[in-house]
Amino acid sequence: MAAAKSKNVTVDEVIDEVVEAPKSMWEEILDEANENYEPPKPFLFDAYDPPIEITAPDSLERSLALATLLDVDGNVSPDDMRPMLEALFGEYAFPYVWAKIRNKHPDVTHYLVERINKHFHGDATNGAKKLPGGSQGS
């Protein structure tokens, strides 16, 4: 009986024959949701060299935290100020920013939060102040 000849196959030939598995539903959802999403550029907190990047609070966790901690007028109670700052600054940036603001006058934090909001939302955050009669934005 003659021995069967073996064909030498290269890795490239094997890779060319690999068929991709169909995408899972989760992968399809991620692809669809992220198709047109472009994250905003981070806010650079330049109290350090190099600056600390504060990313937009666009994750579900950070967005829900902010929505829960802010009232309908965008105000936060003193008890919720630190958790609000943690959600706004993000897990990575918070300790660095907190180290710089914790012993400063509260207005420093107020102005920093305003700058961050303006960076991510433009003048949209000040719309209520521009409405006639002091009406609140919706």
Residue, then its C-alpha position, 0 to 999 in steps of 0.5 A: m500500500a502506498a503512503a498518502k502524499s501530504k501537502n505542505v500548507t502554509v499558515d497564510e493559506v490556512i488563514d485565508e480559509v478561516v471563515e469569520a463567525p457571524k456577529s453576535m447580537w451584542e456586537e451588532i448593537l455596539d456597532e449600530a450604537n457607535e456608528n456615528y458616535e465620536p467622543p468629545k475631546p477631553f477637558l485638559f486639567d492643566a494643574y499638572d504636567p502633563p495635564i490630566e484628561i477629564t473625559a466627557p461624562d458619556s458613560l451610562e454610569r456617569s450620566l445616571a450619577l449626574a442625573t440622580l445628583l442634580d435637581v431639575d435646575g441643575n443644582v446639587s445639594p451640599d451633601d451630594m457635591r463630592p459624588m457629583l464631582e466624582a461623576l463629572f471628573g471620572e474615576y481616573a481624574f477625580p483624585y488628581v483634581w480633588a487634591k487641587i481643589r479640596n482646600k480651595h474656596p468653593d468658588v474655585t470648584h464652581y468656576l472649574v465645573e462651569r469651564i468643564n460644562k462649557h467645554f463639553h456642552g458649549d453655551a447650551t448650559n447657560g441657555a436658561k439665563k438668556l431666556p426673557g423673564g428669567s424663565q428656566g430652560s427645559 
